[in-house]
Amino acid sequence: MSDRSTAGRIVARRILVEERAEAVSMRRVGDAVGVTAMAIYRHFPSRDALLRAVADVSARELAAAWTGRVSSGGLEERMAAALDDFLDGGHAYGAAARG
């Protein structure tokens, strides 16, 4: 995957987190990355494919955090820790996206 498609995914994820899925468009992502919308289409055949790629990367990141977690404590404690990972990932991404 090229740097532009990675940048496109990152921008789409930022827009998705900050403004919801409806705000994500190929033109908007392309403008933010500095390429045409058609260049984004070379990497992602559709807006849905771009959003799926964002979801896939996000799910892999969350799974990696959960996989690395030590399974100690009771169910409630482990569930709270898993939810903390989920929220921490969202907050960390939001802060990085804002600069």
N, C-alpha and C positions, 0 to 999 in steps of 0.2 A: 504494500500500500504506500502510496506516495505521500510526501509531506503535505501537499495540498488537500488530499482527501482526509488526512489526519486533522489538519487545521479546520477543514469544513466540519468534521465531526465535533471538534471542540467548540466551535462557534455555535453549531446547532444545539449542542448540549447546553451551552450558556443561555441561549435564547429560550430553550425548553424550560430550564430551571427558573429563569427570571420572568418569563412571560407566557408560558404554556405552549403546547404543541401547535396550536392554531397560528402562532406568530412565526413559526419556522417556515421559510420559503427558500427555494434554491437561489433566487435572486438576492435575497437578504444575506444569506450565507456567503454567496459569491462576492458580494460587495464588501462584506466584512473581512474576507480573506484576501481580497484584492485580485479576484479573477471574475470572469463572466459566469453567469448561471450555467451556461453550456459547458464550461470547464468542470463544474461540479457534477453535471450529468455524465461526464466521462468516467467518473469514479463511482457514482451512485445512479442507477438507472431511473430512480424516481425519488420523490420526497419521502415516501414510505420506506424505501430502502435505506435512505439516510437516517431516518428516525430509528429503524431497526438496528442499524450499525451503532448508533448512540446507545440504545438499550442493551445491546450485546456487550459493548465495552463496559458499561456501568455495571451490568450483572457480573461480569468476570472480576471486576475490581472488588465488588462486595463479596463475592464468593471467596476470593483470595483472603480478604480480611477475616471472614468467618472460618476458613480452613486453618488459618494460623492461630486461632483462638484456642487456649487451653480449656478443656472441658472439665472444669472443677466447679464445685458449688451445686446448689440445688437448681431445679428447673427455672424458678423465678429469677434467680441471679444470672443464669446463663442467657435467658431471654432478654433481660435488661441489657446485658453486655452486647448481645447481637444487635439490639435496637440502637444502642449507642454507636456501634460501628456504622450502621445505616445512616444515622443522623450526622455523625462526624464526616462521613464521605460527602454528603450533600453540602455541609457547611464549608468543608475544605475546598470543594470544587467551586462553590459560589464565591468564596474569597479570592481564589486564584483567578477566576474569570473576570472579576472586577479589577484585578491588577493589584 
